[in-house]
């Protein structure tokens, strides 16, 4: 009985506090005082002056955010984080005391750095502001939203009676759907995806609002490591994972020496014949205790530890070993692509090193595709990087220009570095079969490549529709989850066998000419 009375008092106090801080109530306050003065004179005015502060104190309304308009202004006016934290603190306290339910969401756009590189900082900020406004449009009046980083948005839901895990996942899905809607920028159409992490307040009942926000951030980090376009709900396991990432920086160098980091191979096929035209080697870390560690987790750690060049050596060795193994097994794999970043390309002895490795494995240089980011080519001066790329091209290696369309490489740069093939970035490929603007962009790239006599490969192909469109437009090669996911070497031979069997089973078109 006493517990019910206490719950009733808390509910009354919370409801009264919410009413008193409501903008409509505050707007009506002067009129109320004037009415009391009109009917009861000075005594009524004095009573009202004394009564309202007492009510505010009893309701605990002092210290509350005066209005959620401040949170809403985060989209256009970039509210200070303190304002959002204050609202989050109030909602956390209110939900805990009233028995209602709430949740905090952390949203971050994927590939924001690419947006800045391609369109500039100002345009990228406008894109994120547009995204904020779209998320705002699906929220309720009392829900709080704040643009917390250049690419990030935070949302805190006002306490409600019913809000379970399924409701939160559905709301996160709606947020992702609205993020994916096309955004026009400078005559082009931009398609975005975003990762979302959230935490229900019921998982933090014995904690505080600061811990609540950090929990949602842990969930976002987990989503990013499984992204792009992933959703994760907070669990204690995520917190432990976040704490162990710092330890990865100390372990990464030992992992290379112990052979824990090795290439996985993603197939590339011809749009004309369907045959395998190569594989790309992608670094994967199989940790003995933590399992598979995402590249987004360990590659930054390797860069900080100055281990990227050592990683390139390991990837090169295993990639050439895979080529020889495919040859010995009778599998027709024309080439292997290995990624090279700035530190490796800055080694003045790189060309001699690669020539020695190719001779060691008795492989022709044209079977190695050196993949270089477009951003490296676009910003490379006439120095060691330039000499190395050109030296590898003269040696006979293929030069693949990776992530084309994100680094502003000029046509002159493509010719200057003797590029053999350009890899069209996934941002151009996504939903290309449904968006005429995407189709026009791809057509322009393909036309340019044809005139320059450069081959093309589209990355990130995930659907049959995208694959068919790219083949129709004349793209030479495709790669992506819709073709095959990255796999360890011991799975590649079975994949090749199954893929070739599917090609054999495909009906042939017979052209019977009339004589």
N, C-alpha and C positions, 0 to 999 in steps of 0.2 A: 504493500500500500504506500509506504513511504517512498519507495523507488518510483512508483507511478507519479506521485505528487512532485518529486524532484524532476522527473522527465518533463512533466507538464510545465513546471516553472521555467526550466531551461528553454522549452519550446516557446513559451510566452515571451521570455526575455529576448530570444533570438529574433522572433517575429517583430517585436516592438522595435528592436534595434534596426532591423532592415527597413521598417516603415519610416522611422525617424530620419534615416540617412537617404531615403528615396528622394530624388530630385523634385518630384511633384510635391512632396511634403514640405521640403525646404522652401520651394517657391510659394507655397500657400501660407507660410509662417507670418510674413508681414500683414497679409490680409486678415488672418485670424486675430492678431494683436489689435489691429484697427477695429475689427468688429467688437471685440471685448471692450475696448475703450468707448465705443459708441453706445453700447448697451449698459455697461456697468461703470463707466467713468474711470477715474484714475485707479480706484481699487481693483477693478478688473484687469487693467493694464499691468499693475504691480504684481497681481497674482499670477498672470501669465508669464511675466518676466522671471518669477521665481520657480514656476512649475516646470517650464520646459527644460532648464538645466538639470533639475532633479530627475526628470524622466530620462534624459540622455545618460546620466550617471547610472541610474538603475538598469538601463538597457545595455550598458557597456558600449554605447555608441561612439564615445569619444575615442579617437585614435583609429576609427574605421576610415576606409577610403570614402571621400565625400561623394564620389560618383564614378561609375564604370566608364563614363565618358573619357576619363584619363586613360584607362586601359585601351579603349577603342582608338584613341588618338595615336596609339603606338604605330598604327599602320602609316598614317600620313605624317605625324609629328614625332615619331620615334620616342615614345615615352621612356623616361628614365627607368632602368631596371628596378630601382627601389620601389617605384609605384606598383609595378606588377608583383613584386615580392610581397608588398603590403597586402594586396588583394588576395594573393595566394595564402598568406598567413591567416587572413580573416576567414577565408573559405575553409581552410583546414580546421581551424578552431570551431567554426560553426558546424561543420559536418560531424566532428567528433562529439560535440555537446548535444546536438539534436538527433543523432542517429541517422541523419541523411547520408547520401553518398556523393562523392566527387572524384575527379581524376585530373591529372596533369598530363599534357601531351607536349612532346618536343619534336618539332618537324625541321628537317634540313634538306635543302635541294641537293640533288646529285649533280656532280660535275660543275660546281659553281665557278671554279677557276677557269674552266673552258669557256664559260659565258663571258667572263671578264676578258679573256684573251681574244675572243672572237668579236665581241661587240663593244668592249670598253667598260670601264667601271661605272660610268653614269647609266648606260643602258642596262647593265646587269642589276643595278640597284632598282631601276624602274621595273624590271621584270620581277624582282622579289617583292616589291611593293604591290604590284598587280596580284601576285600570288597571295599575299597577305589579305588583300581586299576580298579575294575570292573565298578564302577560308572563312573570313569574317561573315560572308553572306550566308553560310550554312550554320552559323552558331546562333544561340539564343541571345536575347537582349542582355542578360546578366552574366553571360560567359565573358571571361577576360582574355584578351589576346595582346601579345607584345612581340615586336620584331627584336629579337635578342642578339642576333649576330647578322653579318652580311647575308648569310644564306639560311639563317635559322629563325624559326617562329616558335613561340611558346603559347600554349592555350591552357587555361584553367577553367574547368566547368563549375558553374554555380551548383551548390548542393541540391540534390533532388532525391525523391523517394526511391526510385528504382534506377540502378546503373550497374549492371553486371559486366562480366568480361566480354560477353558477346556484344552487348551494346557498345562498348568501347572499341572493339574490333570493327564493328560496322561503321562507327563514326570515323575511325582512322581510314577505312576504305573509301568513304565519301570524300575525305580530305585529299587522298591520293588521286581520286577520279577528277576532282576539280583542279588539282595541280597539273594534271596531264592535258587539260584543255589547251588548245593552241593559243599562243600569244604573238601578236604581230609586232615586229621590231625592225625598223628601218627598211620596210618593204619586204622583209622575210618573215617566215613563220617559225617560231621557236616551240619545240616540244620539250617539256620538262618531266622529270620524275623526282620523287622525294622519299626519303626514309623517315619513318615515324616510330618513336618510342613513347610508351605511356606507362603511368603507374596509378593504380587506384589507391585512394587514401586509406582504404581498409587494410592495405598491406603495411601501413605506416602508423597504426593506431598508437603505438607507444613511442613514436618519434616526434619530429617537428616538421614544419613546412620546408625548412632548408633541406633536410634529409629527403623529403618528398621530391623536391625539384631535382636533387642529385640522383635519386633513383630513376626518375624519368630520363635523365641524361645517360645513365648507364644503359637503359633500354634502347635509347637512340644509338649509342655507340655499337651495341650488339646488332642492331638493324643495319647500320652502315657496313659492318664487317660481313654481313650476309646479303648486302645489296648488290645492285641498286634496287630501289623501289620495294624495300622490305618493311615489314611491321613487326615490332616485338613488344610484348608486355613484360614489365619488370619482374624479375625473380632474384632471390638471393644469390643464385649462381652467377648472374650477370655482374653483380658487385664484385664477386671474387675474380671473375675474368678480367674486369677493369684493373683490379689491383695487380694482377699477374702480368699485364702488358708492359709495365715498367720493367719487370724482370726479363722480358724478352730481349731487351737491348743488351743485357749482359750475356745472354745465352747464344745470340745469333752467330757470333764468330765461331764458337765451339760447334754449333750445328753444321756449319759448312765443312769443318774438318772431319766430323763424324759421319758425313754423308746423309744427313737428315733432310737437307734441301736439295731437291732434284727437279728436273723438268718434267712437267706433264705436257702432253701433246694434243693440240686441237687441229682437226683436219681442215683442209682447204680443198674445194672441188671446183672443177670447171663447169660453167653454166652451159657450155656447148655439148660436152660429152658426158658430164656427170662423173668423170673419173677423178680420182685423187690427184691433185697437182702438188701437194706438199702438206707439211704440218708446221705449226708454230710452236716453239718451245716456250712454256710459261712456268715460272718458278713456283714450286709448291713446297711447303715445309710440313713434314709429317713428324710432329713432336712425340717423343716416346710416352709422355705423360698427358699432354693436352690434346693429342690428336692433330687433325689438320689445322694449321694456323693460316689465317687468311693473308694473302699478299699485302693487303692494305695495312695489316698489322706489323709485318716484319720488314717490308721494304723500306719504310721510313727509318726503322731502327738500323737497318744495314747502311743506309745513307749517312745517318748520324755517326755510325761507327767507322765510316770510310771503307766499307767492305764491298762496294758495288763492283769494283774491278775484279776482285776475287770471285764474286758471284758470277760475273761474265765468263771467267775461266772455267768454272765448274759447269755452267750451262753449255759452254762450247764443247767441252769434253764429252759430256753425256749425250749431246745432240748428235755429234759425229759418230759416237758409238751406236746410237739408234739407227743412223743411216746405214752403217755397215751391217747391222743386224737385219734390217729390212731387206737389204740386198741379198744376204745369205739365205733369207727365208723365201726369196722369190717374189717379194712384194714390190710393186712398182711405185716408189715414192721419189719423185724427181728431185725434191729439194727440202731443206729444213730452214725455218726462219728463226733467227736468234736476235733478241733485242740488245741494242747497244745504247747506253746513256752517255752523258757528258764525260764522266770520269774515265770510262774505258776509251772513248774516242780521243781523249787528250793524251794518251800514251804515245810518245813519238815512235815507239817500236811495235805498234799494233799490227801493221801490215806484215812485218817479218814474223811476228808471233803467229798470226793466223795462217800464213803460208807454211810455216813449220808444222802446224797442227794438221793442215790438209794433206801435206806430204806424208805425215806420220800415219794417217788413216788411209792413204792412197785414194783420195777422193778428189774429183775435179772441182775447181773453185766455183763453177756455176751451180753447184749443188748446195751452196751456202748462200742464203738470203740474209743480208745484214739489214736489220730493221732499225731505222733511225726516226725518232720523233720529228714531226714537222716543225715543232717549236725550236728544236736544235738546229735544223737546217736554216730556218728563217732568221735566227739570231747569230749564226756562226760567222765570224769574221774570217779573213784570209789567214788562217793560222793552222795549228796542228790538226784541229778537227777537220778542217777543209781538206788538208793534204791526205789525211787518213781515209776519209770517205772516197776521195778521188783515187787514191792508191788501191783501195780494195776493189773499186770498179775496174781499174786497169788490170788488176790481177785476174779478173774474170768473175768475181762474186756479184750476185744480184744485189741491187740497192733498193730496198722497199722503203717508201716514204710513209711512215705510220701516222694514223690519226689525221689524215688529210682533211683540211677545212677548218682546223682549229688554231693554226699557227701563222697564218698570213704569209706563207711561202709564195714567192712570185714565180711566174713562169720561167724567168731567168734562173732562179735558184734550182728549178727542176732540171734544166739543161746543164747548169754549172756543176751539179753533183752527179750527172749521168744516171739519174734515177731510172730504174728498170720498171718499177711498178708503184702506183700510188694506192694506198689502202684508205678507202672512203670511211670516214668516222661514222660510228653507229648513230650519232645524232641526226645524220641525214637519212639513215636507213629506216629508223623507227616510224612505223605507220605510213611508209612511203606508198604502199598499195592503196591507201585511202585518202591521201592528201595530194592534190595536184601541185601545190607549191613545192613539196618535197620532191615530187617527180621532176619538176622543172630544174631544181637545183642539181639533182643527180644527172639529168640529161646534159646540163651545162658542163659538169665535171667530166663526164664520159666523152663529150665532143672535144673538149680541150685535150684530154688524154690521147684520143685517136689522132688528132692533128699532130701531136708531139711524138706519136708512135710509142706511147707508154702504156703498159698493161694496167688493168684496174682490178682491185679486189675490194668487195664490200664487207665490212666488219659488222658484227652484231645482228646477223640475219637470224630471226627467231620464228618466222611464220612462213607457211607455204606461199602465201600471197606476196610477201616481200621477195622471196626467192624467185618466183615467177616473173614479177615485175622487173627485177634486176636483169634477169636473163633476156627479157623482151627488149629492155633498153640498151642492151649490148655490153653489160659489165662482164668481164672475162672470168672472174673467180668470186666465190662467196665463202664466208666463214662465219660461224656463230652457233648458238645453242640449237637452232633449227636444223643445222647440219650434223653437228656432233659436239659434245661437251669436252673440255680438256680431260685427258685420261692418262694414267700411268702407262709406261711402255708396254707392260705385259698384257694390256687390254687392246693395244692398237692393232695387232695382227688379226684378232677376232673381228674387230670393227671393220677392218679393210675387207676381210673375207665376206662378212655379211653385207657390206655396202656393194661390193662387186656382184654378189648374188642377186641383190635387188635390181641392179642394172641389167643383168642377164634376163631377169624375169619381166622387164618392162617391154610391152608390145612394140614392135618396130613398125614404123610407117612406111608402107611400100607405095612407091609412085609408079603406077602402071600407065605408061604413055600409049596413046592410040596411034597406031601406024596407019 
